[in-house]
Amino acid sequence: MPVKATDKKTGKKKLVIVESPAKGKTIAGYLGEGFEVTASMGHIRDLPQPSDLPAELKKTAVGKFAVDLDKDFEPYYVVSADKKKKVAELKAALKDADELYLATDGDREGEAIAWHLLQVLKPKVPVHRLTFPEITKEAIQRALLEMRDVDVAMVDAQETRRILDRLYGYEISPVLWRKVARGLSAGRVQSVATRLVVERERERMAFRPASYWDLLGTFATGAAESFKAKLVSVDGARVATGKDFSDLGELKAKSVAHLDEAAATSLAANLESSSFTVRSVDTKPYTRRPAAPFTTSTLQQEAGRKLRYSSKVTMQVAQRLYENGYITYMRTDSPALSDQAINAARRQASELYGPEYVPEARRVYKGKSKNAQEAHEAIRPAGDSFRTPAQVASSLRGDEFKLYELIWKRTVASQMADAKGSTASVRLGAVASDGRDAEFSASGTVITFRGFMAAYEEGRDAARDDDAEGTEGARLPVLKADDALTAAELNAVGHETSPPPRYTEASLVKVLEELGIGRPSTYAATISTIMDRGYVTNRGQALVPSWIAFSVVRLLEEHFTDYVDYDFTAELEEDLDRIARGEAGRVEWLNQFYYGDRVDTGLHTIVNDLGEIDAKAINSIEIAPGITLRVGKFGPYLERPLPADAPEGTEPERANVPEDLAPDELTAEKAIELMETAGPEERVLGEDPETGRTIVARNGRYGPYVIELIPEVTAEELANQPVEYYKNGKPKPPKKPVKQKPRTGSLFKSMSVDTVTLEEALKLMKLPRMLGTDAEGNEITVQNGRFGPYLKKGTDSRSIGSEEEIFTITLEQALEIYSQPKQRGGRQAAAPLAEFGTDPVSEKPIVVKDGRFGPYITDSITNITVPRSTAIEELTREQAIDLLAEKREKGPAKKPAARKPAARKRAPAKK
């Protein structure tokens, strides 16, 4: 609801429109009399889906993208169906206003929202554009003194980005649908991010480990504490470490000493009686500077490392902190601080840690962005005087407090003094009994003044570390050249090189920023998108690509090379910045991108000239000689080609790939194992003595099961049906009999397709098993579900011990179980209540959640209530998919009404 106020002196009303209600509520508290604050709830209009366009436009130049290709890429905007009520409210509020203040965010999206509000509301009163880098009283007062017009260049840049993404996605995605799988999508940034994750997995798949050995010794002087040192050279040749091997396991440098186990063990034995001395001691001063204040990307990285937050969660929490006046705007690529912020950070550092922790000169940080129009201040605590974590502890809880504390520490530390100390590197050695010269090394750092480290120290991403043995960074005793040392222990240590680490969300954001791909506001959304599409999944914090991502990336690399090229994508981003700065034109740029500046370039030309794409080749990867991985409609599987003399019609030998097996874990050895242990796809068990129908066991997409085969109705049977007539005497065509649904049953975990018997199959197909009724006449059944075997009486379900008990449990035993209080332990009713994998239509995870009106099934797009007659325990994946499909067929309650193309008024309303 808008926060209303009237200036008692003048009687005038000033309407302020912000993006979110939370932000509006905070701002309203700082504004004086006469202001009415309301929220637009984000964008009020956008490009519609082409299918929602009016019939008369679908066959025109607007029909393909909801963008008029014949009129300089003029976008066809419509007010979103869920925003019509909001627009009506804004228009009503504007009727009583004497001035309009557009206070949306200061980035491209916020500027575009302000422009769209002007186009839709058509105000006849003075209009002011103002932005707040933070929601504090001081910032709002400053903003009211620095009002401006809507920045048309920034609106152009946002509109270009929106049209660019529509052209990109709607031209390339259909190719993926045809050649890989329906429901897939391509995107300017998401496809490049997916390629990065896939390329890293390819490196891991190609990786071959190499082994090498060295020595680790424990040394001490007469009265000094012991320390560890590692063998670094033998007879003057440097000992090989992990960095000396390629990812194929080959030694890159021939001049190094590559020790195997025998050589290392022999050297250790020959050094046991040798006299060790210190050969050199090198001491250097150590200085470390604090990290710059947070930008959007560095905040996401650090929150991922230290708080284990995903990029999406980090931005959601930061949004709440900003809207409630705790931090400055959270979408920025600038690490710069205002004078007020620098003063506040220095003052708090001095008060909390002492004057000596604050350097004489103020620290000034500069960003890399050339786009001054979008260069916000760094993310920092709001206000001209920061609130410490202790001061906000009573008002912030959980994630919000943790993130605020992280931002406060980073900001204060950025204005603190350098950490200082000294680093000592020691070389020591001896001559072995066989005449070989062995030299060891150790290093250590002593911090004499912690400086900024007293407040905060930046985290680091996991890196390849094949040689870490604790010989670096440890505290060393005072040593000098020629000191005699005693070797208390000498051990031969073996190592194996490790593959490149997978990306985490933090490290992926870091590399995207380094490559210049995407912008601060897009990273979280990009990672969420590639996960929602099923291209990438999480394993702990690591990002693991799916096999379908391999197919998508391969198709794009081979047929849309530029569009997954890192430099090309970064250039597109810089071009958008140039448009935002007014250095390039929207129409000219879109023409060049889509049609090209030559005959053979441009996205339109590339799509039209694709030619034939071999879908089988795109979806195939050779895993081992004679074994190929195929990405099929129902997931990945292995296939071995048939021998040349195989009878016609023989199916190739196949094996399913386990869902939890990462691509780099599918080695040639593993593929052979899966092929050799794969059970038959189908086995005939016999005939049901009651019906005479054939019963078979199959390996299905959702696991092994048994099914009865329903014979097809023959043409002769249809022809022999009794003839029926219309009222006019003409014969009706014969009715097709209703297709009978076959009985099925999932196999127990202890069963398999090649071992299940006909008798077991018949029992499985009769489930659920009726046990009888209780004293009140309620039926009790026993059956198997996703979470194991259970009893069911109405809506009351009780778990039982094992699957085998389904056939042996009696009514008396069931009544005894129901006579006991229901146990609430074990699997708690948490969100989600159940998970059913990926929906084949939306390609999004299907889960069951507990809602206000009971449990419901959702794929994040479509929601459907779980039928009252179905217990959660007995709900199957197939049922969940069918229920969602039925809900989709019904369609939305109201279809968004399309409108005529909006008139393009570039000039904002005058003040």
Backbone hydrogen bonds, N-H to C=O, Kabsch-Sander energy under -0.5 kcal/mol:
donor,donor_aa,acceptor,acceptor_aa,energy
3,V,37,V,-3.2
4,K,2,P,-0.7
7,D,12,K,-1.9
8,K,6,T,-0.7
11,G,7,D,-3.1
14,K,34,G,-3.1
15,L,13,K,-0.5
15,L,99,E,-2.6
16,V,14,K,-0.5
16,V,36,E,-3.4
17,I,15,L,-0.5
17,I,101,Y,-2.8
18,V,16,V,-0.6
18,V,38,T,-2.5
24,G,20,S,-2.3
25,K,21,P,-2.6
26,T,22,A,-1.7
27,I,23,K,-2.5
28,A,24,G,-2.6
29,G,25,K,-1.0
30,Y,27,I,-1.8
31,L,27,I,-1.3
35,F,32,G,-0.9
36,E,14,K,-3.1
37,V,3,V,-2.6
38,T,16,V,-2.6
40,S,18,V,-2.8
41,M,19,E,-1.1
42,G,19,E,-0.9
46,D,78,V,-2.0
52,D,49,Q,-2.2
53,L,50,P,-1.5
57,L,54,P,-1.8
58,K,54,P,-1.1
59,K,55,A,-0.5
60,T,57,L,-1.8
63,G,57,L,-0.6
63,G,60,T,-1.2
66,A,62,V,-2.5
67,V,62,V,-0.6
68,D,74,E,-3.2
69,L,61,A,-1.3
69,L,67,V,-1.0
71,K,68,D,-0.9
73,F,68,D,-1.0
74,E,68,D,-1.2
74,E,71,K,-0.6
76,Y,66,A,-2.4
77,Y,75,P,-0.9
78,V,46,D,-2.1
80,S,44,I,-1.4
83,K,80,S,-2.0
84,K,80,S,-0.6
84,K,81,A,-0.8
87,V,83,K,-2.8
88,A,84,K,-2.1
89,E,85,K,-2.0
90,L,86,K,-2.5
91,K,87,V,-2.5
92,A,88,A,-2.1
93,A,89,E,-2.3
94,L,90,L,-2.2
95,K,91,K,-1.4
96,D,92,A,-0.7
96,D,93,A,-0.6
97,A,94,L,-1.3
98,D,13,K,-3.1
99,E,13,K,-1.0
100,L,126,P,-2.7
101,Y,15,L,-3.4
102,L,100,L,-0.5
102,L,128,H,-3.1
103,A,17,I,-2.6
103,A,101,Y,-0.9
111,E,107,D,-2.6
112,A,108,R,-2.5
113,I,109,E,-2.4
114,A,110,G,-2.0
115,W,111,E,-2.1
116,H,112,A,-2.7
117,L,113,I,-2.1
118,L,114,A,-1.8
119,Q,115,W,-2.1
120,V,116,H,-2.1
121,L,117,L,-2.8
122,K,118,L,-1.8
127,V,910,K,-1.2
128,H,100,L,-2.7
129,R,148,R,-2.4
130,L,102,L,-2.1
130,L,128,H,-0.5
135,I,327,I,-0.5
136,T,134,E,-1.2
140,I,136,T,-2.3
141,Q,137,K,-2.2
142,R,138,E,-2.2
143,A,139,A,-2.3
144,L,140,I,-2.0
145,L,141,Q,-0.7
145,L,142,R,-0.8
146,E,142,R,-0.5
146,E,143,A,-1.1
148,R,129,R,-2.6
152,V,150,V,-1.0
155,V,151,D,-1.7
156,D,152,V,-2.6
157,A,153,A,-2.1
158,Q,154,M,-2.2
159,E,155,V,-2.7
160,T,156,D,-2.6
161,R,157,A,-2.3
162,R,158,Q,-2.4
163,I,159,E,-2.5
164,L,160,T,-3.0
165,D,161,R,-2.5
166,R,162,R,-1.7
167,L,163,I,-2.9
168,Y,164,L,-2.8
169,G,165,D,-2.6
170,Y,166,R,-2.5
171,E,167,L,-1.4
172,I,168,Y,-2.1
173,S,169,G,-2.1
175,V,172,I,-0.9
176,L,172,I,-1.5
177,W,173,S,-2.2
178,R,174,P,-2.1
179,K,175,V,-2.2
180,V,176,L,-2.6
181,A,176,L,-1.5
184,L,181,A,-1.0
191,S,187,G,-1.9
193,A,189,V,-2.4
194,T,190,Q,-2.3
195,R,191,S,-2.0
196,L,192,V,-2.1
197,V,193,A,-1.8
198,V,194,T,-2.5
199,E,195,R,-3.1
200,R,196,L,-1.9
201,E,197,V,-1.7
202,R,198,V,-2.5
203,E,199,E,-2.1
204,R,200,R,-1.8
205,M,201,E,-2.4
206,A,202,R,-2.3
207,F,203,E,-1.0
208,R,247,D,-3.0
212,Y,495,H,-1.7
213,W,259,L,-1.7
214,D,493,V,-2.0
216,L,491,N,-2.5
217,G,229,A,-2.9
218,T,489,E,-2.3
219,F,217,G,-0.5
219,F,227,F,-3.1
220,A,486,T,-1.3
227,F,219,F,-2.3
229,A,217,G,-2.2
230,K,441,S,-2.3
231,L,215,L,-2.6
232,V,439,E,-3.2
233,S,439,E,-1.6
234,V,237,A,-2.5
235,D,437,D,-3.1
237,A,234,V,-2.0
239,V,232,V,-2.9
240,A,257,A,-2.5
244,D,241,T,-1.9
245,F,242,G,-1.5
246,S,250,E,-3.1
249,G,246,S,-1.9
252,K,244,D,-3.3
253,A,244,D,-0.6
256,V,253,A,-0.5
257,A,238,R,-3.1
258,H,256,V,-0.8
259,L,213,W,-0.5
259,L,257,A,-0.8
264,A,260,D,-2.5
265,T,261,E,-2.6
266,S,262,A,-2.4
267,L,263,A,-2.2
268,A,264,A,-2.3
269,A,265,T,-2.0
270,N,266,S,-2.2
271,L,267,L,-1.1
272,E,269,A,-0.9
274,S,271,L,-1.4
276,F,274,S,-0.6
276,F,485,L,-0.9
277,T,429,G,-1.9
278,V,483,D,-2.4
279,R,277,T,-0.5
279,R,427,R,-2.8
280,S,427,R,-1.7
282,D,425,S,-2.8
283,T,281,V,-0.5
284,K,423,T,-2.7
286,Y,421,G,-3.2
288,R,419,A,-2.1
294,F,379,I,-0.7
296,T,332,T,-2.8
299,L,295,T,-2.2
300,Q,296,T,-2.1
301,Q,297,S,-2.3
302,E,298,T,-2.5
303,A,299,L,-2.6
304,G,300,Q,-1.6
305,R,301,Q,-2.1
306,K,302,E,-3.0
307,L,302,E,-0.5
307,L,303,A,-1.4
308,R,304,G,-0.5
309,Y,303,A,-2.0
314,T,310,S,-2.5
315,M,311,S,-2.1
316,Q,312,K,-2.0
317,V,313,V,-2.6
318,A,314,T,-2.5
319,Q,315,M,-2.2
320,R,316,Q,-1.7
321,L,317,V,-2.1
322,Y,318,A,-2.5
323,E,319,Q,-2.7
324,N,320,R,-1.5
325,G,322,Y,-1.8
326,Y,321,L,-3.2
327,I,321,L,-0.8
328,T,380,R,-2.2
329,Y,133,P,-3.1
332,T,330,M,-0.6
342,I,338,S,-2.5
343,N,339,D,-2.5
344,A,340,Q,-2.2
345,A,341,A,-2.7
346,R,342,I,-2.5
347,R,343,N,-2.3
348,Q,344,A,-2.3
349,A,345,A,-2.3
350,S,346,R,-2.2
351,E,347,R,-2.3
352,L,348,Q,-2.5
353,Y,349,A,-2.4
354,G,349,A,-0.7
354,G,350,S,-1.2
357,Y,354,G,-1.9
358,V,355,P,-1.7
372,A,370,K,-1.5
374,E,371,N,-1.4
375,A,372,A,-0.8
376,H,374,E,-1.4
378,A,336,A,-3.2
379,I,294,F,-2.8
380,R,378,A,-0.6
382,A,326,Y,-2.7
388,T,386,F,-0.5
391,Q,388,T,-0.7
392,V,388,T,-1.1
392,V,389,P,-0.5
393,A,389,P,-0.8
395,S,392,V,-1.0
396,L,392,V,-2.3
400,E,397,R,-1.2
401,F,397,R,-0.8
402,K,398,G,-2.2
403,L,399,D,-2.4
404,Y,400,E,-2.2
405,E,401,F,-2.7
406,L,402,K,-1.9
407,I,403,L,-2.4
408,W,404,Y,-2.9
409,K,405,E,-2.6
410,R,406,L,-2.2
411,T,407,I,-2.3
412,V,408,W,-2.5
413,A,409,K,-2.7
414,S,410,R,-1.6
415,Q,412,V,-1.4
416,M,413,A,-1.9
417,A,357,Y,-2.3
419,A,288,R,-2.4
420,K,449,F,-2.8
421,G,286,Y,-1.9
422,S,446,V,-2.2
423,T,284,K,-3.2
424,A,444,G,-2.8
425,S,282,D,-2.7
426,V,442,A,-3.3
427,R,280,S,-2.4
428,L,440,F,-2.1
429,G,277,T,-2.0
430,A,438,A,-2.0
432,A,430,A,-0.5
432,A,436,R,-3.4
433,S,270,N,-2.4
435,G,432,A,-2.0
438,A,430,A,-2.7
438,A,436,R,-0.5
439,E,233,S,-2.3
440,F,428,L,-3.9
441,S,230,K,-2.2
442,A,426,V,-1.9
443,S,471,T,-2.0
444,G,424,A,-2.2
446,V,422,S,-3.0
447,I,445,T,-0.5
448,T,420,K,-1.6
448,T,446,V,-0.7
449,F,420,K,-2.3
452,F,417,A,-2.2
453,M,450,R,-2.1
454,A,451,G,-2.0
455,A,452,F,-2.1
456,Y,452,F,-2.2
474,A,443,S,-0.9
479,L,477,P,-0.5
482,D,278,V,-3.4
483,D,480,K,-1.7
485,L,276,F,-2.9
486,T,220,A,-3.0
488,A,218,T,-2.0
488,A,486,T,-1.1
489,E,218,T,-1.3
491,N,216,L,-2.1
493,V,214,D,-3.1
495,H,212,Y,-2.8
497,T,210,A,-2.4
505,E,541,Q,-0.6
508,L,504,T,-2.4
509,V,505,E,-2.4
510,K,506,A,-2.0
511,V,507,S,-2.1
512,L,508,L,-2.4
513,E,509,V,-2.3
514,E,510,K,-2.3
515,L,511,V,-2.2
516,G,512,L,-0.6
516,G,513,E,-0.8
517,I,512,L,-2.7
522,T,519,R,-2.7
523,Y,519,R,-1.0
526,T,522,T,-2.7
527,I,523,Y,-2.3
528,S,524,A,-2.2
529,T,525,A,-2.3
530,I,526,T,-2.2
531,M,527,I,-1.3
532,D,528,S,-2.7
533,R,529,T,-2.3
534,G,531,M,-1.3
535,Y,530,I,-1.5
536,V,530,I,-1.6
537,T,544,V,-2.6
539,R,542,A,-2.6
541,Q,539,R,-0.5
542,A,539,R,-1.8
543,L,503,Y,-2.9
544,V,537,T,-3.1
544,V,542,A,-0.6
546,S,535,Y,-2.4
550,F,546,S,-1.1
551,S,547,W,-1.6
552,V,548,I,-2.3
553,V,549,A,-2.7
554,R,550,F,-2.3
555,L,551,S,-2.4
556,L,552,V,-2.3
557,E,553,V,-2.9
558,E,554,R,-2.2
559,H,555,L,-2.2
560,F,556,L,-2.3
563,Y,560,F,-0.9
564,V,560,F,-0.5
564,V,561,T,-1.3
565,D,562,D,-1.4
569,T,565,D,-2.3
570,A,566,Y,-2.1
571,E,567,D,-2.2
572,L,568,F,-1.9
573,E,569,T,-1.6
574,E,570,A,-2.1
575,D,571,E,-2.5
576,L,572,L,-1.9
577,D,573,E,-1.7
578,R,574,E,-2.1
579,I,575,D,-2.1
580,A,576,L,-2.2
581,R,577,D,-1.6
582,G,579,I,-1.3
583,E,578,R,-3.0
584,A,578,R,-0.7
589,W,585,G,-1.8
590,L,586,R,-2.5
591,N,587,V,-2.4
592,Q,588,E,-2.0
593,F,589,W,-2.4
594,Y,590,L,-2.7
595,Y,591,N,-2.5
596,G,591,N,-1.1
596,G,592,Q,-0.6
601,T,598,R,-1.2
603,L,593,F,-1.9
604,H,594,Y,-2.6
605,T,594,Y,-0.6
606,I,602,G,-2.2
607,V,603,L,-2.5
608,N,604,H,-1.9
609,D,605,T,-1.6
610,L,607,V,-1.1
614,D,612,E,-0.5
615,A,613,I,-1.2
618,I,614,D,-2.2
619,N,615,A,-1.8
620,S,617,A,-1.4
621,I,629,L,-2.1
623,I,621,I,-0.5
623,I,627,I,-2.0
624,A,627,I,-1.8
627,I,624,A,-2.8
628,T,639,E,-2.4
629,L,621,I,-3.4
630,R,628,T,-0.5
630,R,637,Y,-3.2
631,V,619,N,-2.3
632,G,630,R,-0.9
632,G,635,G,-1.8
635,G,632,G,-1.5
637,Y,630,R,-2.2
638,L,655,A,-3.4
639,E,628,T,-2.3
640,R,653,E,-2.7
646,A,643,P,-1.9
650,T,647,P,-1.8
653,E,640,R,-1.1
655,A,638,L,-1.8
657,V,636,P,-1.3
661,L,658,P,-1.5
662,A,660,D,-0.7
665,E,662,A,-1.7
666,L,662,A,-0.6
666,L,663,P,-1.3
667,T,665,E,-1.8
671,A,667,T,-2.6
672,I,668,A,-2.2
673,E,669,E,-2.1
674,L,670,K,-2.5
675,M,671,A,-2.2
676,E,672,I,-2.4
677,T,673,E,-2.0
678,A,674,L,-0.8
683,R,697,A,-2.4
685,L,695,I,-3.0
686,G,695,I,-1.2
688,D,693,R,-2.8
692,G,688,D,-3.4
695,I,686,G,-3.3
696,V,707,I,-2.5
697,A,683,R,-2.7
698,R,705,Y,-3.1
699,N,681,E,-2.2
700,G,698,R,-0.8
700,G,703,G,-1.4
703,G,700,G,-1.5
705,Y,698,R,-2.5
706,V,745,G,-2.6
707,I,696,V,-2.3
708,E,743,R,-1.8
709,L,694,T,-2.7
710,I,708,E,-0.6
718,L,714,T,-1.9
719,A,715,A,-2.2
720,N,716,E,-1.5
721,Q,718,L,-1.3
726,Y,730,K,-3.4
729,G,726,Y,-1.6
732,K,724,E,-3.8
745,G,706,V,-1.7
747,L,704,P,-1.9
751,M,748,F,-1.7
755,T,752,S,-1.3
756,V,752,S,-2.3
761,A,757,T,-2.3
762,L,758,L,-2.4
763,K,759,E,-1.6
764,L,760,E,-2.4
765,M,761,A,-2.1
766,K,762,L,-0.5
766,K,763,K,-1.0
767,L,764,L,-1.3
769,R,782,V,-2.6
771,L,780,I,-2.6
772,G,780,I,-1.1
774,D,778,N,-1.9
777,G,774,D,-1.9
780,I,772,G,-2.8
781,T,792,K,-2.2
782,V,769,R,-2.1
783,Q,790,Y,-2.3
785,G,788,G,-1.0
786,R,873,E,-1.1
788,G,785,G,-1.7
790,Y,783,Q,-2.6
791,L,798,R,-3.7
792,K,781,T,-2.4
793,K,796,D,-2.5
796,D,793,K,-2.2
797,S,795,T,-0.7
798,R,791,L,-1.9
800,I,789,P,-1.8
805,E,802,S,-0.7
806,I,803,E,-1.6
807,F,804,E,-1.3
808,T,805,E,-0.6
809,I,805,E,-2.9
814,A,810,T,-2.1
815,L,811,L,-2.8
816,E,812,E,-2.0
817,I,813,Q,-1.9
818,Y,814,A,-2.3
819,S,815,L,-1.2
820,Q,817,I,-1.1
828,Q,826,G,-0.7
830,A,828,Q,-2.2
833,L,848,V,-3.7
834,A,848,V,-1.0
836,F,846,I,-2.8
839,D,844,K,-2.8
843,E,839,D,-1.9
846,I,837,G,-3.4
847,V,845,P,-0.5
847,V,858,T,-2.3
848,V,834,A,-2.6
849,K,847,V,-0.5
849,K,856,Y,-2.6
851,G,849,K,-0.8
851,G,854,G,-1.7
854,G,851,G,-1.6
856,Y,849,K,-2.6
857,I,864,I,-3.5
858,T,847,V,-2.4
859,D,862,T,-1.3
864,I,857,I,-2.4
866,V,855,P,-2.1
870,T,867,P,-2.0
871,A,869,S,-0.5
874,E,871,A,-1.0
875,L,871,A,-0.7
875,L,872,I,-0.9
880,A,876,T,-2.2
881,I,877,R,-2.6
882,D,878,E,-2.6
883,L,879,Q,-2.8
884,L,880,A,-2.1
885,A,881,I,-2.3
886,E,882,D,-2.5
887,K,883,L,-2.0
888,R,884,L,-2.2
889,E,885,A,-2.1
890,K,886,E,-1.3
891,G,887,K,-0.9
891,G,888,R,-0.8
905,K,903,A,-1.1
906,R,904,R,-0.8
